[in-house]
Structure formats: structure tokens, C-alpha cells
Amino acid sequence: MRCLLSWLVTASLQFLAGCVSHETPLAPSPTSPLASTGGGKISLSASDAEAIGKKIWKNECAGSLEGLTTWNSGEDFPSLGIGHFIWYVDGRPGPFEESFPKLVNYMEASQVAAPRWVADAKGSPWKSRTEFNNAKNSPQMRELRQFLANTVPTQTNFIVLRLEQALPKMKAATKGAGDRKRLEENFYKVASSRSGVYALIDYVNFKGEGVKAEEKYNGVGWGLRDVLLEMKKTTEGQAAANEFSEAAKRTLKRRIANSPPSRGESRWEAGWMNRCESYKHGF
């Protein structure tokens, strides 16, 4: 469920409040590697990967350096990078998917070398939140933050690849060959623009994939899968991002209508609509 699709879905919701820092963010290194498909169908240019990554970073932690290395109160692990990738302490696994080691492996496969002590570590070298916070200005922590700030495009590509890997799950949860075909077509139409890729990442982080029973009211869902199936016929590019925006609004309004009155979800409608409207605008 965590860290960008099981991985990212819950991460920003739980870490957002604790990520703001006064530390000045570093600009990504001009030597950062070019973006690549990483094995998926979505191909981003280096500039698009960096722009999307910076948008994610800004949304999650106001673009702060300190926000790239956090250990939230009440959690048993640190979360790192623009996607708050989880790194468990060795021997202390948790209920969420551990994604930071997978990111490091992805980087190495992409010829992006992590600090040696990171690549060689068996689990988080910090065993508690107190130890982590006490080390926040240590040479190791500063090196890690610099590394993460310098590899935003690569982290974005990792997030996008993980997003694509959720597509088979969404298709498996969809009845009817026609709907499965339409879901996949709409997914890649939306992903054909920079705004659209960001919209897919943000929405799945915001409201989930739409494959779980709890992502429904009265049998009607509101996840990414539901939005893709709600979309009307459209072309690729920005037009698809625009239609995704409108489909997301319709889907969330339906959620509010189906929600238990005791939850009072109508109070969130304006904010939700504004968030979906932002998918129409470039950045």
C-alpha cells in the first residue's frame, strides 16, 4: 500500500506534516543521468523527469533538503527521497513494502552509484527515531541528502516504473475484456504528456489504485482504476490529461454522494476539485 503504489499511496499522507524544513534545497547535479524508460513503456526526457520529480518533492516536503531524510513520529523506520521510500531496520520488518533498497538496486542497474555505505548497508543504519534525529547533521546524513537531491530524475523514473507495474493489478480487478483494454489505453494516453504522468502519480498517491474492497462506497470506487474507466473518449497528450482531470472530479463527486453522511466528506470537495483541476496545467 505504501511508497508509490503500495509504495507511494500512503507515504505522503503520513509524512506530509513533518517534512517542512528551513534548510535550503540543493539544485540537482548537472551530471545527473539522463532519464530512461527503465523497462517500462513510459519514456520521459531528462528535463521532464526532473520537472515531475521536483513537483513531487515540492508537494511532499516543500522542496526541502531535510524532507528527503525523515523519520516520522510513531513510525519504526526512516523514509527517504522524493517518494518517501521506506528503509526498515534489519530484523524489524513492517506491514508496508520496503522500497528504498529497491530504489538503490534500480539506481545501480541504471549506473547511478549510491554512497558505498548505503549500498552495503543491511537495513537502516539508524535503529531508532532518536538516533536518526541526532544524526541529522552528520556527514553521512548530509551525504545522503546531497545524493538524493542530485538524483531526482532517476527517482522519478523509479516511481513511474512502479506506477506501470500497478497496471496489471488494476486490469486484474476489472471485469470484461473491453474495459480492461480501455483502461490500459487510457492509462497510456494520460501518460503521453508530462502533465499526465504527474497526474497519474499524484492521483494514485492521493486516492489509491482502486483495487481494494475498502476503496469503495456502496460498491462504487474512487481509485485510479475508477478514474481511468470513467474517462470519455479522448486523444493523447494534454487532451488526455484534461479529460483525466474531469473524470477524477466526477469520480470524487460520486464518492462524496455515496459516502456515509457521518463522515461529512462534502467539506473536502472544494480542495479535491482544485487538486484535480491542477492536472490541466503545465509546470
SULBELVEN-V212222 format. One line per field, one symbol per residue. burial: b if it has 24 or more other C-alpha atoms within 12 Angstrom, else e. A space follows every 50 residues. Layout:
burial: ???
This chain:
burial: bbbbbbbbbbbbbbbbebbbeeeebeebeeebbbbbbbeeebbbebbbbb bbbbbbbbbbbbbbbbbbbbbbeebbbbbbbbbbbbbbbeeeeeebbbbb bbbbebbeebebbbeeebeeeebbbbbbbeebeeebeeeebebbbbbbbb bbbbbbbbbbbbbbbbbeebbebbeeeeebebbbbbbbbbbbbbbbbbbb bbbbbbbbbbbbeebbeeebbbbbbbbbbbbbebebbbbbbbbbbbbbbb bbbbbbeeeeeeeeeeeeeeebbebbbbbbeee
